Structure formats: structure tokens, C-alpha cells
Amino acid sequence: MKRVWTEERVKRLQREGRGEGEGANYKPWIRHTRSGAPMSGTLRTPGYKTGRDHHILSGGEEKLFFVLEFSPPVVDIREQFPLNRDTTLGVAQAEGLPHGTYPGTDIPIVMTIDFMVTFRDPKRYAAFSVKWAPDLDRLSVLEGLELERRSCKAMNLPYYLVVHQEIDDRMVKNLRELHSCAPKARDDESQVEQLEIVADRIEEALANERPRVPLSAYCSDFDERHSLEPGSSLTAAKYLMWQRRVLFDMRIDEVSQLCVAELKMGQMRAPRSLQAVG
């Protein structure tokens, strides 16, 4: 049985700090408790940048999330970000736009932006909403988006609308795969250390060896030559790609079948043994 929204419930969520904090301390306004499969509609996925689980409510949000996670200028991603209700109500009244209420009540909803994104150099914020193209034919959706846009304008926030279908599916598939190989805050420290060591070793090898073989075959041979657990170097190579230390065409169908000779090296880091020097 669904709980009916009341003002007390809204105030309770505010007291809990929903919509407040940054990075690992941020609490989204809308949360759910189960982990979902990719593109299932709702899921919790660990964030590489924030060190916390993100609450994703649609396939379009998932696609945009991985694009934002991979973008170097992005330093924080806050999903299901609540807009100030007094602001949205004031804008709706001033602009003659409808303001939604919670089902079965006359209580104005707390409107949420899909993603509030923090950029660096200089530090700035921007709001992102993502929608399915067919939804944009519905007047109620367009009115809601316009209220979001004008409310963000009133708060001096840049606002961007992203259409789900315009995000390349192959790119997102690859980003999801690479993201799964990057260490997360919950990972064991010794495992992360080992991943970094293997990544440094294969990064150096890829910079000097350019055979025309698939990456999976190259990494399998690398594992054998260096007495590593099977799959270790392929995971490390994907981690290098996630960090942009190894570059490739993001629209390829299968990352593991990339030809090693066609990979490009990005900005290599100093070996771990030298990173503390100076």
C-alpha cells in the first residue's frame, strides 16, 4: 500500500537532509532500496567520482549518468535534486504554469532535477533533465520541463534538456563496462593497490608494444607472461581506458576486441614508486 504524501512527510524528509550535502555526503530526495539490472528502470550504482551509490530512476538517467561520470570536468553528480518549492511555486504563479501536486492531495510536489552537476575550473553548477523523445509530445511533460527551466533560471542555474535517444547506446555500453573495472570506495584497499600496480605495468607495455592482435588476446598473454590471475590485465586495461590513460573509439561494439595497434596513449602517470618523490 502506497503511503499518502502529507506536509509532515515532506518536512520529515527535509529534516533527514534529503537534497543536502555534496559528494559522498549527498542524500537524494528520491531514493529506493533495491539494486537493479542495467536499463531496468531503477537501480543503485556506485559512483566513481562521489564514492557513494547513486539512485537512478530510468534508463535515460542511467545513460546520462555514465556520460557525466566519464567527463573530466565533472567533479560531483547529485541525482534527484530537489528544487526549492517556494521558488517553483512562485515561478509557476508568475508565468501561468501548472504546478503538480502529490497524487490524491492538494499538496504541491517538491520538484526534482534529474542531475545537479558540479564542474571544476572554475567551480560551477548546472541542472540536467533527461527525457524520452516520445514524452516530449505530451503537453504536461513540456509544461513541467518549462517550469524546471524557468525555476533554474530564477536561481541563476544553467539548465540542459537531454533526449534519451540522442545518447549513443554503444558508447554507454562501453562506459558501463569500463566503469565496472574502476575501483570504488567500498573496494578492498589491497585489491585497489594490486589493480593500480597491474595498470602501471600494462600501461608501460602498451606504450611500447603495438601488435595487431585483439586486446583480449594481448591481455591473456600478458597475464601468462607475468604470472597474473587470468583477466587481471584486461581489467587493468579497461581501468586505464576509464581514466583516459588509454584512448580508443568509444563507439566500437566490443572493447575487448579492440586492436592493440589502434589504441592511443593518453597522459601517462608517473610509476607509483615515483609518485611520492618531490
C-alpha positions as CSV (number, residue, x, y, z in Angstrom):
1,M,0.0,0.0,0.0
2,K,1.4,3.4,-1.1
3,R,1.8,6.0,1.6
4,V,-0.1,9.2,1.1
5,W,2.0,12.4,0.9
6,T,1.5,14.9,3.7
7,E,3.2,18.1,4.6
8,E,4.6,16.3,7.6
9,R,6.2,13.7,5.3
10,V,7.8,16.5,3.2
11,K,9.2,18.1,6.4
12,R,10.5,14.8,7.7
13,L,12.5,14.2,4.5
14,Q,13.9,17.8,4.8
15,R,14.9,17.0,8.5
16,E,16.6,13.9,7.2
17,G,18.8,16.1,5.0
18,R,17.3,14.9,1.7
19,G,18.7,17.0,-1.1
20,E,21.5,18.3,1.0
21,G,25.3,17.7,1.1
22,E,27.8,17.1,-1.6
23,G,29.9,14.2,-2.8
24,A,29.7,11.2,-0.6
25,N,27.5,13.1,1.9
26,Y,24.7,13.9,-0.5
27,K,21.3,12.4,0.1
28,P,19.0,12.4,-2.9
29,W,15.4,13.5,-2.4
30,I,14.0,10.3,-4.0
31,R,15.7,7.0,-3.0
32,H,15.0,3.3,-3.5
33,T,16.4,0.3,-1.7
34,R,16.9,-2.3,-4.4
35,S,19.8,-2.8,-6.8
36,G,18.6,-3.1,-10.4
37,A,20.0,-4.5,-13.6
38,P,21.3,-2.1,-16.3
39,M,18.5,-0.3,-18.1
40,S,15.8,-1.9,-15.8
41,G,14.3,1.4,-15.0
42,T,15.6,1.8,-11.4
43,L,18.9,0.9,-9.9
44,R,21.6,1.9,-7.4
45,T,25.0,2.1,-9.0
46,P,28.3,3.0,-7.2
47,G,29.8,6.4,-8.2
48,Y,33.5,6.6,-9.0
49,K,33.6,10.4,-8.5
50,T,31.4,10.6,-5.4
51,G,32.2,7.3,-3.6
52,R,28.5,6.6,-2.9
53,D,25.6,4.8,-4.5
54,H,23.6,6.8,-7.0
55,H,19.8,6.3,-7.2
56,I,18.9,6.1,-10.8
57,L,15.2,6.0,-11.8
58,S,15.2,5.5,-15.6
59,G,17.2,4.1,-18.5
60,G,17.7,7.7,-19.7
61,E,19.1,8.8,-16.4
62,E,21.4,5.8,-16.4
63,K,22.8,6.6,-19.8
64,L,23.4,10.3,-18.8
65,F,24.9,9.2,-15.5
66,F,27.7,7.2,-17.2
67,V,28.4,10.1,-19.6
68,L,28.8,12.5,-16.7
69,E,30.9,10.0,-14.7
70,F,33.3,9.8,-17.6
71,S,33.5,13.6,-18.2
72,P,36.8,15.0,-16.7
73,P,35.4,18.5,-15.8
74,V,32.6,16.9,-13.7
75,V,33.5,16.5,-10.1
76,D,30.1,15.8,-8.4
77,I,26.8,14.4,-9.6
78,R,23.7,14.8,-7.4
79,E,20.7,12.9,-8.7
80,Q,17.1,13.5,-7.8
81,F,18.0,17.0,-6.7
82,P,15.1,19.0,-5.1
83,L,14.3,22.5,-6.2
84,N,13.2,25.0,-3.6
85,R,9.4,24.6,-3.5
86,D,8.8,28.3,-2.8
87,T,10.7,29.1,-5.9
88,T,8.9,26.7,-8.2
89,L,5.5,27.8,-6.8
90,G,6.4,31.5,-7.3
91,V,7.6,30.9,-10.9
92,A,4.5,28.8,-11.7
93,Q,2.2,31.6,-10.5
94,A,4.2,34.4,-12.2
95,E,4.4,32.5,-15.5
96,G,1.0,31.0,-15.5
97,L,2.3,27.4,-15.5
98,P,0.7,24.5,-13.7
99,H,2.5,23.2,-10.6
100,G,2.0,19.5,-9.8
101,T,0.5,18.1,-6.6
102,Y,1.1,14.8,-4.9
103,P,-1.5,12.2,-6.1
104,G,-4.8,12.3,-4.2
105,T,-3.8,15.5,-2.4
106,D,-3.6,19.3,-2.9
107,I,-0.1,19.4,-1.6
108,P,2.4,20.9,-4.1
109,I,5.1,18.5,-5.1
110,V,8.8,19.1,-4.4
111,M,10.1,19.2,-8.0
112,T,13.4,17.4,-8.6
113,I,16.0,17.8,-11.3
114,D,17.5,14.5,-12.6
115,F,21.0,15.7,-12.0
116,M,22.7,18.7,-10.4
117,V,26.2,18.6,-11.7
118,T,29.3,20.4,-10.3
119,F,32.0,21.3,-12.7
120,R,35.6,22.5,-11.9
121,D,37.9,25.2,-13.1
122,P,36.1,27.3,-12.2
123,K,33.6,25.6,-9.9
124,R,30.1,26.0,-11.3
125,Y,26.8,24.1,-11.3
126,A,24.3,23.1,-14.0
127,A,21.0,21.2,-13.9
128,F,20.3,18.4,-16.3
129,S,17.0,16.7,-17.2
130,V,16.7,13.7,-19.5
131,K,13.5,12.6,-21.3
132,W,12.4,10.0,-23.8
133,A,11.7,11.6,-27.2
134,P,8.0,10.4,-27.3
135,D,7.3,12.0,-23.9
136,L,8.1,15.4,-25.5
137,D,4.8,15.2,-27.4
138,R,2.9,15.4,-24.1
139,L,1.8,18.9,-23.0
140,S,2.1,18.0,-19.3
141,V,5.7,16.9,-19.8
142,L,6.5,20.1,-21.7
143,E,4.9,22.3,-19.1
144,G,6.8,20.5,-16.4
145,L,10.1,21.0,-18.2
146,E,9.4,24.6,-18.8
147,L,8.7,25.1,-15.1
148,E,12.0,23.4,-14.4
149,R,13.9,25.6,-16.9
150,R,12.4,28.9,-15.6
151,S,12.9,27.9,-12.0
152,C,16.5,27.2,-12.7
153,K,16.8,30.5,-14.5
154,A,15.4,32.2,-11.4
155,M,18.2,30.5,-9.4
156,N,20.8,31.5,-11.9
157,L,21.4,27.9,-12.8
158,P,22.2,26.8,-16.4
159,Y,19.6,24.2,-17.5
160,Y,20.0,21.4,-20.1
161,L,17.5,19.0,-21.5
162,V,19.0,15.8,-22.8
163,V,17.0,13.4,-25.1
164,H,17.5,9.8,-24.2
165,Q,17.7,8.6,-27.8
166,E,20.4,11.0,-28.7
167,I,22.9,9.4,-26.3
168,D,24.8,6.7,-28.3
169,D,23.9,3.2,-26.9
170,R,27.3,1.6,-27.9
171,M,29.2,4.4,-26.1
172,V,27.1,3.9,-22.9
173,K,27.6,0.1,-23.1
174,N,31.3,0.6,-23.2
175,L,31.3,3.2,-20.5
176,R,29.3,0.9,-18.2
177,E,31.9,-1.9,-18.8
178,L,34.8,0.4,-18.1
179,H,33.1,1.9,-15.1
180,S,32.7,-1.6,-13.6
181,C,36.5,-2.0,-13.7
182,A,37.3,1.2,-11.9
183,P,37.9,1.0,-8.1
184,K,35.0,2.2,-5.9
185,A,35.1,3.5,-2.3
186,R,33.8,0.1,-1.0
187,D,36.6,-1.9,-2.6
188,D,39.3,-3.5,-0.5
189,E,42.4,-1.4,-0.3
190,S,44.8,-4.3,-1.2
191,Q,42.7,-5.1,-4.3
192,V,42.8,-1.4,-5.4
193,E,46.6,-1.4,-4.8
194,Q,47.0,-4.5,-6.9
195,L,44.9,-3.1,-9.7
196,E,47.0,0.1,-9.8
197,I,50.2,-1.9,-9.9
198,V,49.0,-4.0,-12.9
199,A,47.6,-0.9,-14.6
200,D,51.0,0.8,-14.4
201,R,52.7,-2.3,-15.8
202,I,50.3,-2.8,-18.7
203,E,50.3,0.9,-19.5
204,E,54.1,0.8,-19.9
205,A,53.8,-2.3,-22.1
206,L,51.1,-0.8,-24.3
207,A,53.2,2.3,-24.8
208,N,56.0,0.2,-26.2
209,E,54.3,-2.8,-27.8
210,R,51.9,-2.3,-30.8
211,P,50.9,-5.8,-32.1
212,R,48.0,-6.2,-34.4
213,V,46.0,-8.5,-32.1
214,P,42.8,-8.1,-30.1
215,L,43.2,-6.6,-26.7
216,S,41.7,-9.7,-25.0
217,A,44.3,-11.9,-26.6
218,Y,47.1,-9.5,-25.7
219,C,46.0,-9.3,-22.1
220,S,45.6,-13.0,-21.8
221,D,49.2,-13.4,-23.0
222,F,50.3,-10.6,-20.6
223,D,48.7,-12.5,-17.7
224,E,50.6,-15.6,-18.6
225,R,53.9,-13.9,-19.1
226,H,53.7,-12.1,-15.8
227,S,52.1,-14.9,-13.7
228,L,48.9,-12.9,-13.1
229,E,45.4,-14.2,-12.4
230,P,43.5,-14.6,-15.7
231,G,41.6,-11.5,-16.5
232,S,43.8,-9.2,-14.4
233,S,45.4,-7.2,-17.1
234,L,42.2,-6.9,-19.2
235,T,40.5,-5.4,-16.2
236,A,43.5,-3.1,-15.6
237,A,43.5,-2.1,-19.3
238,K,39.8,-1.1,-19.1
239,Y,40.6,0.8,-16.0
240,L,43.2,2.7,-18.0
241,M,40.6,3.5,-20.6
242,W,38.2,4.8,-17.9
243,Q,41.0,7.1,-16.7
244,R,41.7,8.2,-20.3
245,R,45.3,6.9,-20.0
246,V,44.5,4.7,-23.0
247,L,42.3,6.2,-25.7
248,F,40.0,4.5,-28.2
249,D,36.9,4.9,-30.3
250,M,34.0,4.9,-27.8
251,R,31.5,3.7,-30.4
252,I,33.1,0.4,-31.0
253,D,30.9,-2.7,-30.5
254,E,33.2,-4.7,-28.2
255,V,36.1,-3.2,-26.1
256,S,37.9,-6.5,-25.6
257,Q,38.2,-7.0,-29.4
258,L,39.9,-3.6,-30.0
259,C,43.1,-4.0,-31.9
260,V,46.1,-3.1,-29.7
261,A,47.9,-1.3,-32.6
262,E,44.9,1.1,-32.9
263,L,45.0,2.2,-29.3
264,K,46.4,5.6,-28.4
265,M,48.1,6.5,-25.2
266,G,46.8,9.4,-23.2
267,Q,48.7,11.2,-20.4
268,M,50.7,8.6,-18.6
269,R,51.1,8.9,-14.9
270,A,54.4,8.5,-13.1
271,P,55.0,5.0,-11.8
272,R,53.7,4.5,-8.3
273,S,57.2,4.2,-7.0
274,L,57.9,7.7,-8.1
275,Q,54.6,9.4,-7.3
276,A,55.6,10.4,-3.8
277,V,59.0,11.8,-4.9
278,G,59.3,15.5,-4.8
